[in-house]
Amino acid sequence: MKTGFIGYGSMGQMIINGLLNTNALDTDKIIISTRDLDKLKKLKSQYPLIEITDDNGLLAKKSDKIFVFVNTNEVKNVIEEIKFYKSNIHLIHIAAGLNMSTIQSIFPGKISKVIPSLTSLTGAGVALINHNDKVRPAEKRFVENLFASISEVKIIPEEDFEAGTNLTSSAPAFIAFIISKYAEIAKQDSNFSQEEAEEMIKTTLDGTSKLLAQGMEFEEIIDRVATKGGITEEGLNILEYKLETLFQELFTTIGEKYEKFQLELKQEYKKN
Ligand SMILES: NC(=O)c1ccc[n+]([C@@H]2O[C@H](COP(=O)([O-])OP(=O)(O)OC[C@H]3O[C@@H](n4cnc5c(N)ncnc54)[C@H](OP(=O)(O)O)[C@@H]3O)[C@@H](O)[C@H]2O)c1
């Protein structure tokens, strides 16, 4: 039996190429399906033993484990399609907001949920994983080992996915936005272009990540930069005052959206 991957978009490409680069899977044991086969031409020329198809049913017939990397609103259609061919597959999906109980309402088999992060493009970051009780230990290890080859892996209960996603998968977007805004405002009243400002802050961000990676705690970095009564300390006072409210508002707002999204999916899965 092969390992099947359905969907070769942003996440599909990142994960499949990451797994291939680390030799985590034998290429003759992989089958990939996507709607537009042209997207897979380059991969097929690099790895001729990989089987490619635009037929999810054919993929389902040949696979015992199927990774679903399609857009969240397409997951239901894909499940209906593949379960028609086989019910005993191990289904692994990456759709944020799609709860285990919702997906189990149409597919009562083995399900693992993984929330990957774009940072896996660099072999870093955290993949969050949860399995339902039908997944056997060896099958859990298979999924966890694959993702461990392109990121760190954290097994979490379903109720922590929202906070976990904020801390991992969504965070690169928030961090990138905050940093680019910081550069835009910081350069005002200077002769720096936006490009120069971004370059300076990116290099500083890189250095700060390295300090953290070397074990320096957040507090030590803050203490060593912000001398008592100095200019940076004044800035920190503003951040202390405003950031807590800002982040509370941010997480409340996206929490409401997450809940609404979960409910909409639940309703959608109830329809025949
Ligand atoms: N982006 C992130 O950082 C991130 C993080 C964690 C989780 N996720 C989740 O990852 C999932 C995919 O996101 P993405 O950003 O990779 O989306 P994307 O770039 O739009 O990719 C989705 C891919 O699935 C293909 N597809 C759609 N329906 C299909 C079907 N019925 N059969 C075969 N292939 C099909 C699409 O093909 P076409 O090209 O023909 O449309 C496209 O290549 C979403 O559920 C999202 O919530 C994303």
The ligand as an SDF file (V2000), in Angstrom:
LIG
                    3D

 48 52  0  0  0  0  0  0  0  0999 V2000
   -1.2570   28.3230    5.2180 N   0  0  0  0  0  0  0  0  0  0  0  0
   -0.9390   27.9380    6.4570 C   0  0  0  0  0  0  0  0  0  0  0  0
   -0.0140   28.4710    7.1310 O   0  0  0  0  0  0  0  0  0  0  0  0
   -1.7050   26.8130    7.0930 C   0  0  0  0  0  0  0  0  0  0  0  0
   -1.3180   26.3560    8.3460 C   0  0  0  0  0  0  0  0  0  0  0  0
   -2.0060   25.3020    8.9440 C   0  0  0  0  0  0  0  0  0  0  0  0
   -3.0590   24.7020    8.2680 C   0  0  0  0  0  0  0  0  0  0  0  0
   -3.4390   25.1660    7.0480 N   0  0  0  0  0  0  0  0  0  0  0  0
   -4.5560   24.4890    6.3580 C   0  0  0  0  0  0  0  0  0  0  0  0
   -4.0370   23.8730    5.1940 O   0  0  0  0  0  0  0  0  0  0  0  0
   -5.1010   23.6590    4.2560 C   0  0  0  0  0  0  0  0  0  0  0  0
   -4.5900   24.0020    2.8580 C   0  0  0  0  0  0  0  0  0  0  0  0
   -4.1550   25.3400    2.8630 O   0  0  0  0  0  0  0  0  0  0  0  0
   -3.1850   25.9070    1.7330 P   0  0  0  0  0  0  0  0  0  0  0  0
   -2.7500   27.2310    2.2350 O   0  0  0  0  0  0  0  0  0  0  0  0
   -2.1750   24.8910    1.3300 O   0  0  0  0  0  0  0  0  0  0  0  0
   -4.2630   26.0650    0.5210 O   0  0  0  0  0  0  0  0  0  0  0  0
   -3.9850   26.1640   -1.0400 P   0  0  0  0  0  0  0  0  0  0  0  0
   -2.6550   26.7710   -1.3060 O   0  0  0  0  0  0  0  0  0  0  0  0
   -5.1940   26.7760   -1.6570 O   0  0  0  0  0  0  0  0  0  0  0  0
   -3.8840   24.6330   -1.5240 O   0  0  0  0  0  0  0  0  0  0  0  0
   -4.9550   23.7500   -1.6030 C   0  0  0  0  0  0  0  0  0  0  0  0
   -4.6670   22.7620   -2.7210 C   0  0  0  0  0  0  0  0  0  0  0  0
   -5.6280   21.7260   -2.7130 O   0  0  0  0  0  0  0  0  0  0  0  0
   -6.0290   21.4650   -4.0540 C   0  0  0  0  0  0  0  0  0  0  0  0
   -7.3870   20.9230   -4.0560 N   0  0  0  0  0  0  0  0  0  0  0  0
   -8.5420   21.5470   -3.7080 C   0  0  0  0  0  0  0  0  0  0  0  0
   -9.5790   20.6990   -3.8190 N   0  0  0  0  0  0  0  0  0  0  0  0
   -9.0690   19.5190   -4.2600 C   0  0  0  0  0  0  0  0  0  0  0  0
   -9.6400   18.2720   -4.5770 C   0  0  0  0  0  0  0  0  0  0  0  0
  -10.9700   18.0620   -4.4660 N   0  0  0  0  0  0  0  0  0  0  0  0
   -8.8290   17.2780   -4.9930 N   0  0  0  0  0  0  0  0  0  0  0  0
   -7.4990   17.4680   -5.1100 C   0  0  0  0  0  0  0  0  0  0  0  0
   -6.8920   18.6580   -4.8300 N   0  0  0  0  0  0  0  0  0  0  0  0
   -7.6710   19.6560   -4.4210 C   0  0  0  0  0  0  0  0  0  0  0  0
   -5.9820   22.8220   -4.7000 C   0  0  0  0  0  0  0  0  0  0  0  0
   -5.9490   22.6590   -6.0930 O   0  0  0  0  0  0  0  0  0  0  0  0
   -6.2410   23.8860   -7.1260 P   0  0  0  0  0  0  0  0  0  0  0  0
   -4.8820   24.4760   -7.3220 O   0  0  0  0  0  0  0  0  0  0  0  0
   -6.7900   23.2260   -8.3090 O   0  0  0  0  0  0  0  0  0  0  0  0
   -7.2130   24.8310   -6.4470 O   0  0  0  0  0  0  0  0  0  0  0  0
   -4.7000   23.3880   -4.1190 C   0  0  0  0  0  0  0  0  0  0  0  0
   -3.5670   22.9540   -4.8340 O   0  0  0  0  0  0  0  0  0  0  0  0
   -6.2840   24.5090    4.7620 C   0  0  0  0  0  0  0  0  0  0  0  0
   -7.2390   23.6350    5.3280 O   0  0  0  0  0  0  0  0  0  0  0  0
   -5.6670   25.3920    5.8410 C   0  0  0  0  0  0  0  0  0  0  0  0
   -6.5760   25.6750    6.8810 O   0  0  0  0  0  0  0  0  0  0  0  0
   -2.7730   26.1760    6.4380 C   0  0  0  0  0  0  0  0  0  0  0  0
  1  2  1  0
  2  3  2  0
  2  4  1  0
  4  5  1  0
  4 48  2  0
  5  6  2  0
  6  7  1  0
  7  8  2  0
  8  9  1  0
  8 48  1  0
  9 10  1  0
  9 46  1  0
 10 11  1  0
 11 12  1  0
 11 44  1  0
 12 13  1  0
 13 14  1  0
 14 15  2  0
 14 16  1  0
 14 17  1  0
 17 18  1  0
 18 19  2  0
 18 20  1  0
 18 21  1  0
 21 22  1  0
 22 23  1  0
 23 24  1  0
 23 42  1  0
 24 25  1  0
 25 26  1  0
 25 36  1  0
 26 27  1  0
 26 35  1  0
 27 28  2  0
 28 29  1  0
 29 30  1  0
 29 35  2  0
 30 31  1  0
 30 32  2  0
 32 33  1  0
 33 34  2  0
 34 35  1  0
 36 37  1  0
 36 42  1  0
 37 38  1  0
 38 39  2  0
 38 40  1  0
 38 41  1  0
 42 43  1  0
 44 45  1  0
 44 46  1  0
 46 47  1  0
M  CHG  2   8   1  16  -1
M  END
$$$$
